[in-house]
Amino acid sequence: MNIFTPSNHIALAAIAGGMTSAGLNSVIADYVNVSIRHTQSFNLKTALSKFLISSFTLGLLFSVIFYAFAMYAYPNASLTPVQIIALFTLCFGLGYPLLDMLMALIRNKIFA
C-alpha cells in the first residue's frame, strides 16, 4: 500500500508554497517599511514572529487556494499542478511585495 500518491505530493507542494508565499510577503514588507518608508528600525524578533504567524495563518489559507487552482482551475493546462503552485508561490511571494517596493520607491522620488 503506497501512501504517497500524486495527490499527496500536490497537497504538500501547495502547503509549502502557501506558507513560503505568506512568509516571504511578510519579510519583504518589513524590509520595505524599514528601508524605503523609514517607519521604524528592523527588529529581527518581530520580523520572525510576523513570519511565523503569517506562514501558519495566511499561508495555510494560500495553500488551500493554490491546491484548488492547481487541481481544478486549469484542467487542460500544459503545466503540471506542482508547476502551477510554484508559479503562484513566486507571484504572490515575490511579485506582489517587489511591486509594492517599486511603487514606494517611485512615490518617494516623485514626492520628495
C-alpha positions as a Markdown table, in Angstrom:
| # | Residue | x | y | z |
|---|---|---|---|---|
| 1 | Met | 0.0 | 0.0 | 0.0 |
| 2 | Asn | 1.5 | 3.3 | -1.1 |
| 3 | Ile | 0.5 | 6.3 | 0.9 |
| 4 | Phe | 2.5 | 8.7 | -1.3 |
| 5 | Thr | 0.1 | 9.3 | -4.2 |
| 6 | Pro | 0.5 | 12.2 | -6.7 |
| 7 | Ser | -2.4 | 14.0 | -4.9 |
| 8 | Asn | -0.5 | 13.9 | -1.6 |
| 9 | His | 2.6 | 15.4 | -3.3 |
| 10 | Ile | 0.5 | 18.2 | -4.8 |
| 11 | Ala | -1.1 | 18.9 | -1.4 |
| 12 | Leu | 2.4 | 19.0 | 0.2 |
| 13 | Ala | 3.6 | 21.3 | -2.5 |
| 14 | Ala | 0.6 | 23.6 | -2.0 |
| 15 | Ile | 1.2 | 23.7 | 1.8 |
| 16 | Ala | 4.9 | 24.5 | 1.3 |
| 17 | Gly | 4.1 | 27.1 | -1.4 |
| 18 | Gly | 1.4 | 28.8 | 0.5 |
| 19 | Met | 3.5 | 29.0 | 3.7 |
| 20 | Thr | 6.5 | 30.2 | 1.8 |
| 21 | Ser | 4.5 | 32.8 | -0.1 |
| 22 | Ala | 2.9 | 34.3 | 3.0 |
| 23 | Gly | 6.3 | 34.3 | 4.9 |
| 24 | Leu | 8.2 | 36.0 | 2.1 |
| 25 | Asn | 5.4 | 38.6 | 1.8 |
| 26 | Ser | 5.7 | 39.4 | 5.5 |
| 27 | Val | 9.5 | 39.6 | 5.5 |
| 28 | Ile | 9.8 | 41.7 | 2.3 |
| 29 | Ala | 7.0 | 44.0 | 3.6 |
| 30 | Asp | 9.0 | 44.6 | 6.8 |
| 31 | Tyr | 12.1 | 45.3 | 4.8 |
| 32 | Val | 10.3 | 47.8 | 2.6 |
| 33 | Asn | 8.9 | 49.6 | 5.7 |
| 34 | Val | 12.4 | 49.9 | 7.2 |
| 35 | Ser | 14.5 | 50.7 | 4.1 |
| 36 | Ile | 12.2 | 52.8 | 1.9 |
| 37 | Arg | 9.4 | 54.2 | 4.1 |
| 38 | His | 11.7 | 54.7 | 7.1 |
| 39 | Thr | 8.9 | 53.9 | 9.6 |
| 40 | Gln | 10.9 | 52.0 | 12.2 |
| 41 | Ser | 14.1 | 50.1 | 12.8 |
| 42 | Phe | 14.4 | 46.5 | 11.8 |
| 43 | Asn | 13.7 | 44.1 | 14.7 |
| 44 | Leu | 14.7 | 40.5 | 14.0 |
| 45 | Lys | 12.5 | 39.1 | 16.7 |
| 46 | Thr | 9.4 | 41.0 | 15.5 |
| 47 | Ala | 10.1 | 40.0 | 11.9 |
| 48 | Leu | 10.5 | 36.4 | 12.8 |
| 49 | Ser | 7.2 | 36.4 | 14.8 |
| 50 | Lys | 5.4 | 38.0 | 11.9 |
| 51 | Phe | 6.9 | 35.5 | 9.5 |
| 52 | Leu | 5.7 | 32.6 | 11.6 |
| 53 | Ile | 2.3 | 34.0 | 12.3 |
| 54 | Ser | 1.6 | 34.8 | 8.7 |
| 55 | Ser | 3.0 | 31.5 | 7.5 |
| 56 | Phe | 0.8 | 29.5 | 9.8 |
| 57 | Thr | -2.4 | 31.5 | 9.2 |
| 58 | Leu | -2.4 | 33.2 | 5.8 |
| 59 | Gly | 0.0 | 30.6 | 4.5 |
| 60 | Leu | -2.4 | 27.7 | 5.1 |
| 61 | Leu | -5.2 | 29.7 | 3.5 |
| 62 | Phe | -3.0 | 30.3 | 0.5 |
| 63 | Ser | -2.2 | 26.6 | 0.3 |
| 64 | Val | -5.9 | 25.7 | 0.1 |
| 65 | Ile | -6.3 | 28.3 | -2.7 |
| 66 | Phe | -3.2 | 27.1 | -4.5 |
| 67 | Tyr | -4.3 | 23.5 | -4.3 |
| 68 | Ala | -7.8 | 24.3 | -5.6 |
| 69 | Phe | -6.5 | 26.3 | -8.5 |
| 70 | Ala | -3.8 | 23.8 | -9.4 |
| 71 | Met | -6.2 | 20.8 | -9.4 |
| 72 | Tyr | -9.4 | 22.3 | -10.7 |
| 73 | Ala | -9.0 | 25.7 | -12.4 |
| 74 | Tyr | -6.6 | 24.6 | -15.1 |
| 75 | Pro | -7.5 | 21.0 | -16.2 |
| 76 | Asn | -6.2 | 21.3 | -19.7 |
| 77 | Ala | -3.0 | 23.3 | -18.9 |
| 78 | Ser | 0.3 | 22.2 | -20.3 |
| 79 | Leu | 1.8 | 22.8 | -16.8 |
| 80 | Thr | 1.7 | 20.3 | -14.1 |
| 81 | Pro | -0.1 | 21.2 | -10.9 |
| 82 | Val | 3.2 | 21.5 | -9.0 |
| 83 | Gln | 4.5 | 23.9 | -11.6 |
| 84 | Ile | 1.3 | 26.0 | -11.3 |
| 85 | Ile | 1.8 | 26.0 | -7.5 |
| 86 | Ala | 5.4 | 27.1 | -8.0 |
| 87 | Leu | 4.2 | 30.0 | -10.3 |
| 88 | Phe | 1.6 | 31.1 | -7.7 |
| 89 | Thr | 4.2 | 31.0 | -5.0 |
| 90 | Leu | 6.6 | 33.2 | -6.9 |
| 91 | Cys | 3.9 | 35.6 | -8.0 |
| 92 | Phe | 2.3 | 36.1 | -4.5 |
| 93 | Gly | 5.5 | 35.6 | -2.5 |
| 94 | Leu | 7.9 | 37.8 | -4.6 |
| 95 | Gly | 5.8 | 39.6 | -7.2 |
| 96 | Tyr | 3.4 | 41.5 | -5.0 |
| 97 | Pro | 6.0 | 42.7 | -2.4 |
| 98 | Leu | 8.5 | 43.7 | -5.1 |
| 99 | Leu | 5.8 | 45.6 | -6.9 |
| 100 | Asp | 5.0 | 47.3 | -3.6 |
| 101 | Met | 8.7 | 48.1 | -3.2 |
| 102 | Leu | 8.8 | 49.6 | -6.7 |
| 103 | Met | 5.7 | 51.7 | -6.1 |
| 104 | Ala | 7.1 | 53.0 | -2.8 |
| 105 | Leu | 10.4 | 54.0 | -4.5 |
| 106 | Ile | 8.6 | 55.8 | -7.3 |
| 107 | Arg | 6.3 | 57.6 | -4.8 |
| 108 | Asn | 9.3 | 58.7 | -2.7 |
| 109 | Lys | 11.1 | 60.0 | -5.8 |
| 110 | Ile | 8.1 | 61.9 | -7.1 |
| 111 | Phe | 7.0 | 63.4 | -3.8 |
| 112 | Ala | 10.5 | 64.0 | -2.3 |
